[in-house]
Amino acid sequence: AAVQALMEAEEAELDLLEMQLKEAHGRTTTAVGLLDSFDKRVDVLEKSMKELNESIKPMRIKQRNITAALSEVFRVLEQLNMANEVEAKIRQGPSGDYVAFAKYMHRLVEAEDFLSGPAKDFKSAPKVLEHVKTVEKVGIKQCDKALVALITRVSAAVNPLNVEKLKPSKLTESYQQAISDCVAEKKAEKKQQRRAAKENDTGKLKKSSPSKQAEYGSNDGYLPVAKEKVKDMRTLLDTIRRHPTKIDGLEWRKQYPKNRASFLYGSIKLLRIDSVMMELNLEHTLYIRGSHPFLYLLKVVAVLITSEFRLAKLGLGLEGDELVTLMDKVCEQTVSYLLDTGSNFLHLREFAREFQHFAWLDVLYQLSEGLTLFEQTLGKSNKSRNNMYSEIISFCSNLRENCKNALESFVLYVRASANHPARADCNVSQLTSTTLSYIKHLFKYLDIIVDILPYPPSSARGPQLLIDFICDTIDELVDAMKVQAANVDPLPASIFLMNNSNHILKSVTEHKDLSKNTDQKLLRDLTKTYESELSRYRTCWNPCIESLLDTKSRGKASTWSSAKYKQRITQFNEAVEELYSSQQKCVIPDKALREKVISEIRITIMPLYEGFLDRMKDVVAAEKMDKYVKFSPITLGKMFDHILAGSEAPRTNPRKAGLNK
């Protein structure tokens, strides 16, 4: 029964499903009929639209023509009304927004081009064009006025010591950077010239295009004006140059060189280098390379001139003759000040003394290195006679000649010093110390010194020149020492020459550069002089030695009488007193040399003296010995310890010291 009920339920459900399918089929048939009918109506509509489009095509063409005509009318009206539209903004001036003002001016250029070209036949064109040009002139004058104000604001003098890249610690780096920039600029110009020449030769001339002035040199180069201000200057100048309406006598052309020249000269004057140089006293000091105030001035001027050159290219976009003429005006006063100060620098006579003209060598090296910089920035002037670069070259030549004369004058100074008296203490002469220090100092300037050594053009060049100069100078020094020694007694003379020749030998052999650049013959001659004076000093002690020797005994018992011993001991006492007295103020500062000299005398005399006293005791009574013997061996030894040391030994009373060994 349950199964039967389930079957009946399933049949009822199937009947219901069959009925629903029939209804769905009926609705589908109806929908298909509707779609077929809609498709037919769409075909009819499409056909009607095509017919309509064909009928309105001429109307569309007319509509487009009307729209184009209206646009052109509006454009013409806009151009005709452009001067009226921007005139108020133009007359107000840039007011700091230079880019927006440049856009207003550009719109005037477009209006002028339109009125001078396509719309030139309009009846109102001449009158409107005249108005546009009038407003343009106002705009150019406003740009000129704004540019002058901007130039004035950025041209206040600044003490270079307050500028980071111009401080002494950074200046050398800035100077080298400026030189590198100018060298790179010069190479680029030569490359461009070679390319142009090649194109001329091949007949393929390319149309020149304005060069990009985005950068000059490296980004690390010093620029005296903030980059934002440089950009503003360029914007205003480009606005002025872009306009066909030209106005003569623009104020910025007068004010720019005037203000920048004032900035350059005013900044340099704040250093007061001329006053500092006058107050400088270098007569008794050793010059340190890179320390002279004029050298700082030279580098600051070079960096500032390069920065002005860079500013003119970046900020003004100048090139060629226009750039050269501007640089002449901007730099003339500053370069004149530099050269005037340099002239005073050359005429400070203390620099001709000893070490002080090394400042000349220092400046000559830096100036020679920086000539490319001055050539690139100042050396292209059309003024052949008053060219600032030519004046700098002339100053460099005078400086070179001064350096050459100074080297010659030092040799003459050494020679003339022969007339000065020898030192009373027989110590190393100030002339010797000065000359050796001077020669050693030369090696710090090898990069410039070999080109200006005072020798004929036919002489050997390079290192041999320096060797010749060193040897000649030392020869003059030795000759001067000998002349000075000839005016004193033989004993002090021998000590004086021994001290000086030994000091020269040690200084030469112990100095790395000097030992390599000194002729060996000179060293042999110095050694010979030293040994000769050492031998002469020993000879001065012969009276003491001879008074102690009994040449007739030859190892046997002495045959001298008591009177003979008394005579010889008296002679010995007098000789020792005289030698000690004559050497009381003398000194040998070299400890090794002094020990060598004294030890040789001590080794020779002390054994003789002790043997002499032993023999004398056998002949002379003890009470008489105490009367004639002034120096015990201990006292004599102490005297040797203090001799040539610059101090007198406390001589013990022989009677209290005793003679027992």
C-alpha positions in Angstrom: 0.0 0.0 0.0 2.9 2.3 0.8 4.5 1.7 -2.5 1.2 2.2 -4.3 0.8 5.6 -2.6 4.4 6.6 -3.5 3.8 5.7 -7.2 0.7 7.8 -7.4 2.5 10.8 -5.9 5.2 10.5 -8.5 2.7 10.3 -11.4 1.0 13.4 -10.2 4.3 15.3 -10.1 5.1 14.1 -13.6 1.8 15.3 -14.9 2.4 18.7 -13.3 5.8 19.0 -14.9 4.5 18.0 -18.3 1.8 20.8 -18.1 4.5 23.4 -17.1 6.7 22.4 -20.1 3.8 22.9 -22.5 3.1 26.4 -21.1 6.9 27.3 -21.4 6.9 26.1 -25.0 3.9 28.3 -25.8 5.6 31.4 -24.3 8.8 30.7 -26.3 6.9 30.5 -29.5 5.3 33.8 -28.7 8.7 35.5 -27.9 10.2 34.2 -31.2 7.4 35.7 -33.1 7.9 39.0 -31.4 11.6 39.0 -32.1 11.1 38.3 -35.8 8.7 41.2 -36.0 11.2 43.5 -34.2 14.0 42.5 -36.5 11.9 43.4 -39.5 11.1 46.8 -38.0 14.8 47.5 -37.2 15.7 46.8 -40.9 13.0 49.3 -41.9 14.4 51.9 -39.4 18.0 51.4 -40.6 16.9 51.9 -44.1 15.1 55.1 -43.1 18.2 56.4 -41.1 20.5 55.9 -44.1 18.1 57.9 -46.2 18.0 60.6 -43.5 21.8 60.8 -43.2 22.2 61.3 -46.9 19.6 64.0 -46.8 21.3 66.0 -43.9 25.0 65.5 -45.0 25.2 69.0 -46.6 23.8 70.5 -43.4 26.5 68.9 -41.3 29.2 70.3 -43.6 27.7 73.7 -43.2 27.6 73.3 -39.4 31.3 72.4 -39.3 32.2 75.3 -41.4 30.2 77.6 -39.2 32.0 76.2 -36.1 35.4 76.7 -37.7 34.5 80.2 -38.7 33.3 81.0 -35.2 36.5 79.6 -33.7 38.6 81.7 -36.1 36.5 84.7 -35.2 37.0 84.1 -31.5 40.7 83.6 -32.1 41.0 86.8 -34.1 39.0 88.7 -31.5 41.3 87.2 -28.8 44.4 88.3 -30.6 42.9 91.7 -31.4 41.9 92.1 -27.7 45.2 90.5 -26.4 46.9 93.8 -25.6 43.8 95.0 -23.7 43.5 91.7 -21.8 47.1 91.6 -20.5 47.9 95.3 -20.4 47.0 95.7 -16.7 49.2 92.7 -15.7 52.0 94.0 -17.9 52.0 97.4 -16.4 52.0 96.0 -12.8 55.3 94.3 -13.6 56.5 90.8 -12.6 56.0 91.2 -8.8 58.3 88.2 -8.2 56.4 85.8 -10.4 58.7 86.0 -13.4 57.4 82.8 -15.1 53.8 84.1 -15.1 54.9 87.4 -16.5 56.9 85.7 -19.2 53.7 83.9 -20.3 51.8 87.2 -20.6 54.7 88.5 -22.7 54.7 85.4 -24.8 51.0 85.9 -25.6 51.8 89.4 -26.8 54.4 87.9 -29.2 51.8 85.5 -30.5 49.4 88.4 -31.1 52.2 90.4 -32.9 53.0 87.5 -35.1 49.3 87.0 -36.0 48.7 90.7 -36.7 51.9 90.9 -38.7 51.1 87.8 -40.7 47.6 86.3 -41.3 45.7 89.4 -40.1 47.8 92.0 -41.6 45.1 93.0 -44.1 42.5 93.7 -41.4 41.5 97.3 -41.2 42.1 97.4 -37.5 45.4 95.4 -37.7 47.8 98.4 -37.8 46.2 100.2 -34.9 46.0 97.0 -32.8 49.5 96.1 -33.7 50.8 99.4 -32.6 49.0 99.0 -29.3 50.5 95.5 -28.9 54.0 96.9 -29.5 53.4 99.6 -27.0 52.4 97.1 -24.4 55.4 95.0 -25.3 57.7 98.0 -24.8 56.1 98.5 -21.4 56.6 94.8 -20.6 60.3 94.9 -21.7 60.9 98.0 -19.6 59.2 96.2 -16.7 61.5 93.2 -17.2 64.4 95.5 -17.4 63.4 97.2 -14.2 62.9 93.9 -12.4 66.2 92.6 -13.7 68.0 95.6 -12.5 66.4 95.3 -9.1 67.3 91.6 -9.0 70.9 92.3 -10.0 71.2 95.0 -7.3 69.9 92.6 -4.6 72.4 89.9 -5.4 75.4 92.2 -5.8 76.0 93.3 -2.3 79.7 92.8 -1.4 80.5 89.8 0.7 83.7 89.1 2.7 85.1 85.9 1.0 86.1 84.7 4.5 82.4 84.3 5.2 81.8 82.2 2.1 82.2 78.4 2.7 84.0 77.7 -0.6 86.3 80.7 -0.3 87.5 80.0 3.3 91.2 79.1 3.5 90.4 75.4 4.2 88.3 75.1 1.1 89.9 77.6 -1.2 92.5 75.4 -2.8 89.8 72.9 -3.7 87.7 75.6 -5.3 90.7 77.0 -7.1 91.6 73.6 -8.6 87.9 73.1 -9.5 87.8 76.5 -11.3 91.0 75.6 -13.3 89.5 72.2 -14.2 86.3 73.8 -15.4 88.2 76.3 -17.6 90.4 73.5 -19.0 87.3 71.5 -19.9 85.6 74.6 -21.4 88.7 75.3 -23.5 88.9 71.7 -24.8 85.2 71.8 -25.7 85.8 75.0 -27.7 88.7 73.5 -29.6 86.7 70.3 -30.3 83.9 72.4 -31.7 86.3 74.5 -33.8 87.9 71.3 -35.3 84.4 70.0 -36.1 83.5 73.2 -37.8 86.7 73.2 -39.8 86.1 69.6 -40.9 82.6 70.5 -42.0 83.9 73.4 -44.0 86.4 71.2 -45.7 83.9 68.6 -46.7 81.4 71.3 -47.7 78.7 69.9 -45.4 77.7 73.0 -43.5 75.2 72.4 -40.8 72.8 75.0 -39.7 73.9 76.3 -36.4 71.5 76.0 -33.5 71.5 77.9 -30.3 73.6 76.0 -27.7 72.1 74.9 -24.5 73.3 76.9 -21.5 72.1 74.5 -18.9 75.4 74.2 -17.1 78.9 75.5 -17.2 81.6 73.4 -15.6 80.8 71.1 -12.8 78.0 71.4 -10.3 80.6 71.8 -7.5 81.9 75.0 -9.0 81.4 78.2 -6.9 78.5 80.4 -8.1 78.2 83.9 -6.4 74.4 84.0 -6.8 71.8 81.4 -5.6 70.7 79.1 -8.4 67.1 80.3 -8.0 68.1 83.9 -8.6 70.2 82.8 -11.6 67.1 81.1 -13.0 65.0 84.2 -12.4 67.7 86.3 -14.2 67.6 84.0 -17.2 63.8 84.0 -17.3 63.7 87.8 -17.5 66.5 88.0 -20.1 64.9 85.4 -22.3 61.7 87.3 -22.1 63.4 90.5 -23.2 65.4 88.7 -26.0 62.3 86.8 -27.3 60.5 89.9 -28.3 60.9 91.3 -31.8 60.3 94.8 -30.4 63.8 96.1 -29.5 64.5 98.9 -27.1 67.9 100.6 -27.1 69.5 101.7 -23.9 68.1 99.0 -21.5 69.2 99.8 -18.0 70.3 96.2 -17.1 73.2 96.4 -19.7 74.6 99.3 -17.7 73.7 98.2 -14.3 74.9 94.5 -14.6 78.6 95.2 -15.2 78.5 98.1 -12.8 76.9 96.1 -10.0 78.9 93.0 -10.6 82.1 95.0 -10.8 81.2 96.6 -7.5 80.4 93.2 -5.9 83.7 91.8 -7.1 85.9 94.7 -6.1 84.0 95.4 -2.9 84.3 91.8 -1.8 88.0 91.7 -2.5 88.6 95.0 -0.7 87.0 93.6 2.5 90.0 91.3 2.8 92.3 94.3 3.3 95.1 92.2 1.8 97.2 95.3 0.9 97.1 96.5 4.6 97.8 93.0 5.9 100.9 92.7 3.6 102.2 96.1 4.8 101.9 95.0 8.4 103.4 91.6 7.7 106.9 91.1 9.1 108.5 88.0 7.7 112.1 89.0 8.0 112.9 86.6 10.8 110.5 83.8 10.1 110.6 80.8 7.9 108.0 81.1 5.1 105.5 78.2 5.1 104.2 77.3 1.6 100.7 78.5 0.9 100.6 81.0 3.8 101.2 84.4 2.2 98.2 86.7 2.1 98.7 87.6 -1.5 98.4 84.0 -2.5 95.0 83.9 -0.8 94.1 87.1 -2.7 95.2 85.5 -6.0 93.1 82.4 -5.5 90.0 84.3 -4.3 90.2 86.6 -7.4 90.7 83.6 -9.7 87.7 81.7 -8.3 85.5 84.8 -8.2 86.4 85.8 -11.8 85.6 82.2 -12.9 82.3 82.4 -11.0 81.4 85.6 -12.8 82.2 84.0 -16.1 80.0 81.1 -15.2 77.2 83.5 -14.0 77.3 85.4 -17.3 76.9 82.2 -19.2 74.2 80.7 -17.0 72.3 83.7 -15.9 72.6 85.9 -19.0 73.2 83.2 -21.6 76.0 85.3 -23.1 78.6 83.9 -25.5 81.3 85.2 -27.9 82.2 88.9 -28.1 79.2 89.9 -25.9 80.5 87.7 -23.1 84.1 89.0 -23.5 83.1 92.6 -23.4 81.0 92.1 -20.3 83.9 90.3 -18.5 86.2 93.1 -19.4 83.9 95.6 -17.7 83.1 93.4 -14.6 86.7 92.4 -13.9 88.8 95.4 -14.9 88.8 97.1 -11.5 89.5 93.9 -9.6 92.3 92.7 -11.9 93.9 96.2 -11.6 93.7 95.9 -7.8 95.2 92.4 -8.0 98.1 93.6 -10.2 98.7 96.7 -8.1 98.8 94.6 -4.9 101.1 92.2 -6.8 103.4 95.0 -7.7 103.7 96.0 -4.1 104.3 92.3 -3.3 107.2 92.3 -5.7 108.7 95.4 -4.3 108.7 94.4 -0.6 112.4 94.3 -0.2 112.4 91.9 2.8 111.4 89.2 0.4 114.9 89.4 -1.1 116.3 88.2 2.2 117.0 84.6 2.9 113.7 82.6 2.9 111.2 85.3 2.2 111.3 85.2 -1.6 110.0 81.6 -1.3 106.6 83.4 -1.2 107.4 84.6 -4.7 108.1 81.1 -5.8 104.8 80.0 -4.2 102.8 82.6 -6.0 104.6 82.0 -9.3 103.7 78.3 -9.1 100.0 78.9 -8.3 99.8 81.7 -11.0 101.4 79.6 -13.6 99.0 76.7 -12.8 96.0 79.1 -13.1 97.0 80.9 -16.3 94.5 78.7 -18.2 91.8 80.0 -16.0 92.6 83.7 -16.7 93.1 82.9 -20.4 89.7 81.3 -20.7 87.9 84.1 -18.8 89.9 87.2 -19.7 92.2 86.3 -22.5 89.8 86.8 -25.5 89.5 90.5 -25.4 89.8 92.4 -28.7 91.8 95.1 -26.9 95.3 94.1 -27.8 97.2 96.6 -25.7 95.1 96.8 -22.5 94.1 93.1 -22.4 93.9 92.1 -18.7 95.2 88.7 -19.5 98.3 90.2 -21.1 98.9 92.3 -18.0 98.6 89.1 -15.9 101.1 87.4 -18.2 103.4 90.4 -17.8 103.1 90.2 -14.0 103.9 86.5 -14.2 107.0 87.2 -16.2 108.2 89.9 -13.8 107.5 87.5 -10.9 109.6 84.8 -12.6 112.4 87.3 -13.2 112.3 88.4 -9.5 112.5 84.7 -8.4 115.5 84.2 -10.7 117.2 87.3 -9.3 116.4 86.3 -5.8 118.2 83.0 -6.3 121.2 84.8 -7.7 121.0 87.3 -4.8 121.1 84.6 -2.2 124.4 83.3 -3.7 125.7 86.8 -3.6 124.4 87.2 0.0 126.4 84.1 1.0 129.5 85.4 -0.8 129.2 88.9 0.8 128.8 87.3 4.3 132.5 86.4 4.2 133.1 89.9 5.5 131.2 89.2 8.7 133.2 88.1 11.7 133.2 84.5 12.8 131.2 83.6 15.9 133.0 84.2 19.2 132.0 80.8 20.5 133.2 79.1 17.2 129.7 77.5 16.9 128.0 76.7 13.6 127.6 80.0 11.8 124.2 81.5 11.3 125.1 81.8 7.7 125.7 78.0 7.5 122.4 77.2 9.2 120.6 79.7 7.0 122.2 78.4 3.8 121.5 74.8 4.5 117.9 75.5 5.5 117.5 77.5 2.4 118.8 74.7 0.2 116.6 72.2 1.9 113.6 74.5 1.5 114.2 74.5 -2.3 113.1 70.9 -2.6 109.6 72.0 -1.6 109.5 74.0 -4.8 110.9 71.5 -7.3 107.8 71.9 -9.4 108.8 75.5 -10.3 112.4 75.9 -9.2 114.2 74.0 -12.1 112.6 76.4 -14.7 114.0 79.5 -13.2 117.4 78.6 -11.8 119.9 81.3 -12.8 122.0 79.5 -15.3 122.7 80.2 -19.0 120.3 78.6 -21.5 123.2 76.3 -22.7 123.6 74.8 -19.3 122.3 71.3 -18.5 118.6 71.2 -17.7 116.5 69.4 -15.2 118.0 67.8 -12.0 121.5 68.6 -13.0 120.7 72.3 -12.9 119.6 71.9 -9.2 122.8 69.9 -8.4 124.9 72.7 -9.9 123.1 75.4 -8.0 123.4 73.5 -4.7 127.1 72.8 -5.2 127.9 76.4 -6.2 126.0 77.7 -3.2 127.8 75.4 -0.8 131.2 76.2 -2.4 130.5 79.9 -1.8 129.5 79.0 1.8 132.7 77.1 2.5 134.8 79.9 1.0 133.0 82.4 3.2 133.7 80.3 6.3 137.4 80.2 5.4 137.5 84.0 5.0 135.8 84.5 8.3 138.2 82.0 10.0 141.2 83.8 8.6 140.4 86.8 10.7 140.7 85.0 14.1 143.4 83.1 16.0 144.4 79.6 14.7 142.8 77.6 17.5 139.3 79.2 17.3 139.6 79.2 13.5 140.1 75.5 13.4 137.2 74.8 15.8 135.0 77.2 13.8 135.8 75.5 10.5 135.6 72.0 12.0 132.1 72.8 13.4 130.8 74.2 10.2 132.3 71.6 7.8 131.0 68.8 10.0 127.5 70.4 10.2 127.4 70.8 6.4 128.5 67.2 5.9 125.9 65.8 8.3 123.1 68.0 6.9 123.8 67.0 3.3 124.2 63.2 4.0 121.3 62.9 6.3 118.8 64.8 4.1 117.2 62.4 1.6 116.8 64.9 -1.3 119.9 66.8 -0.6 122.1 63.7 -0.5 120.8 62.7 -3.9 121.3 66.1 -5.5 124.8 66.9 -4.2 128.0 66.2 -6.2 130.3 63.6 -4.7 133.3 65.7 -5.3 131.8 68.4 -3.1 131.4 65.9 -0.3 135.0 64.7 -0.6 136.2 68.3 -0.4 134.1 68.9 2.7 135.5 65.8 4.3 139.0 66.9 3.5 138.4 70.3 5.0 136.9 68.7 8.2 139.8 66.3 8.6 142.3 69.1 7.9 140.8 71.3 10.6 140.7 68.4 13.1 144.4 67.7 12.5 145.1 71.4 12.9 143.3 71.4 16.2 145.3 68.5 17.5 148.5 70.4 16.5 147.5 73.2 18.9 148.0 70.8 21.8 151.6 70.0 20.7 153.2 72.4 23.3 151.5 70.4 26.1 152.6 67.1 24.7 156.2 68.3 24.0 156.6 69.6 27.5 155.9 66.1 28.9 158.1 64.1 26.5 161.7 63.1 27.3 162.9 62.2 23.9 166.4 61.3 25.0 165.4 58.6 27.6 163.9 56.3 25.0 162.3 54.0 27.6 165.1 54.2 30.1 165.2 56.1 33.4 164.9 59.8 33.0 168.2 61.8 33.2 166.4 65.1 33.8 167.4 67.1 36.8 165.0 68.6 39.3 165.3 71.9 37.6 164.4 70.4 34.2 161.3 68.8 35.7 160.3 72.1 37.3 160.9 73.9 33.9 158.8 71.4 32.0 155.9 71.3 34.5 155.9 75.1 34.4 155.7 75.0 30.6 152.9 72.4 30.7 150.9 74.5 33.2 151.2 77.6 31.0 150.3 75.7 27.9 147.2 74.2 29.5 146.2 77.5 31.0 146.6 79.2 27.6 144.7 76.5 25.7 142.0 76.3 28.3 141.6 80.1 28.4 141.5 80.3 24.6 138.8 77.6 24.4 136.8 78.8 27.4 134.1 80.4 25.2 134.3 77.9 22.4 131.8 75.2 21.9 131.3 72.1 19.7 127.5 71.6 19.7 127.7 68.2 18.0 128.1 65.8 21.0 129.6 63.0 18.9 132.2 65.3 17.3 133.1 66.9 20.7 133.6 63.5 22.3 135.7 62.4 19.4 137.9 65.5 19.5 138.4 65.5 23.3 138.8 61.8 23.6 141.7 61.9 21.2 143.4 64.7 23.2 142.6 63.0 26.5 144.0 59.6 25.3 147.2 61.3 24.1 147.9 63.7 27.1 146.6 61.9 30.2 149.0 58.9 30.1 151.9 61.2 29.3 151.0 63.5 32.2 150.5 60.7 34.7 153.9 59.1 33.7 155.5 62.5 33.9 154.3 63.0 37.5 155.5 59.5 38.4 159.0 60.3 37.1 159.0 63.7 38.7 158.2 62.3 42.2 161.5 60.4 42.0 163.5 63.5 41.5 161.6 66.4 43.1 160.8 66.5 46.8 157.2 66.1 47.8 157.0 69.5 49.3 158.3 71.0 46.0 155.9 68.9 43.9 152.9 70.6 45.7 154.4 74.0 44.7 154.9 73.4 41.0 152.1 71.0 40.0 148.9 73.0 39.5 146.6 70.3 38.1 146.1 66.8 39.5 145.1 64.1 36.9 141.6 64.3 38.3 141.4 68.0 37.9 142.9 67.8 34.4 140.3 65.2 33.5 137.5 67.4 34.7 138.8 70.2 32.6 138.8 68.0 29.6 135.1 67.2 30.4 134.2 70.8 30.2 136.4 72.0 27.4 134.5 73.0 24.2 131.2 72.6 26.1 130.8 76.3 26.6 131.4 76.3 30.4 134.4 76.5 32.7 135.4 73.6 34.9 135.8 74.3 38.7 139.5 73.7 39.0 140.3 72.0 42.3 143.3 73.3 44.3 146.1 70.8 43.6 147.3 71.0 47.3 143.8 70.0 48.5 143.1 67.5 45.8 146.4 65.6 46.3 148.5 63.9 43.7 148.1 60.3 44.6 146.5 58.2 41.9 
